[in-house]
Amino acid sequence: MSTHKILVIDDSKVIRMRVKDMLPEGNFDIIEAKDGLEGFNLIRTENPNLIMLDFLLPKMSGWEVYQEIQKQIKFRSIPLVLMSGRKEEVTDKIAEPFEYFSFVEKPFDREQLVDAIRDAMMKAKKQPLPSASDESKSAVGSSDDISALTSEVEELKLKVLQLEQESEQIKKQFNQLVSFIKQKLK
């Protein structure tokens, strides 16, 4: 079972596959989105540990996804790597130095990608802690946030139930195996 989810949001299948191939070996679950709207929905439902975001996307631009991430406290702490073939597209909207995310210019090689991910992880730790007023706003939440959380809780309940069932099955199999071994040792 994967412990880390990496969300790659890019309208180019080639880039998504290339990023997947370049990532270091590890316990990763790569989730792909082909447009900004799908990507933002996956951020909300999958709780990724890292987001790789193309800046120019259909349906919802990378800039719009970035703005939505910044509006929600729980998403700001997720390491973010912005990707673009033209850095000036990003710097037109967000001034350098990029304080809370990393940027990698396309095309990039594996070393540049790994460096950008490492940099994004360090920068995500620098995100300011939410103030009391931010937390109270977040606690109230919008109906979309509440709906998403309710949905997430239901999904987690189903997963727990499934894991409990699997655990019971494994216990039964283990007991059968122990009985079999005991019989063979007699």
Residue, then its C-alpha position, 0 to 999 in steps of 0.5 A: m500500500s502506498t504511503h505518499k500520493i503525488l498528484v500530477i496535473d498537466d494536460s499533456k499525457v507525455i508530461r504526466m508519464r515523464v514525471k511518473d518515470m522520473l520520480p525516484e523509486g519509492n512508496f508513491d501513488i501517482i494520481e494524474a489529472k488532465d485539466g485544472l478542474e479535475g486536478f483541484n477536485l483530486i486535491r480535495t478528495e485525495n489529500p496528496n502529499l505533493i502537487m505538481l501543477d502545470f500553469l496553463l491548463p484547460k477548464m481551470s488554469g494552473w493560476e486558478v488552481y493555485q489561487e484556490i489552494q491559497k484560499q484553504i489553509k489545509f491545502r497551503s501546507i502541501p508541497l507544490v511544484l509549478m511547471s511551465g514552458r515559459k517562466e514569464e507566464v508564472t512571474d506575470k502572476i506571482a512575483e519572484p522569489f517564489e516563497y512557498f512553492s517551487f518552479v521547474e521550467k519545461p522541459f526538465d530532467r530528472e535531477q531538476l525535477v527531484d531538486a524542485i520537489r525537495d525545494a517545494m518540501m522545504k518551502a511548504k514548511k515555511q508556510p505561516l501558521p494559521s491565525a486564530s481568525d483563519e482557524s475560525k473561518s476554516a472551522v465554519g467552512s463553506s458548504d462545499d468544504i463541509s460536503a467534501l469532508t462529509s464525503e471523505v468521512e464516509e469514504l474513510k468509514l468504508k475503508v475501515l470496514q473493508l480493512e476490518q473484514e480483510s483483517e478478520q479473513i487474515k486471522k482465519q487464514f493464520n489460524q488455519l495455517v497454525s492448525f495445519i502446521k501443528q498437525k504436521l508436527k505431531 
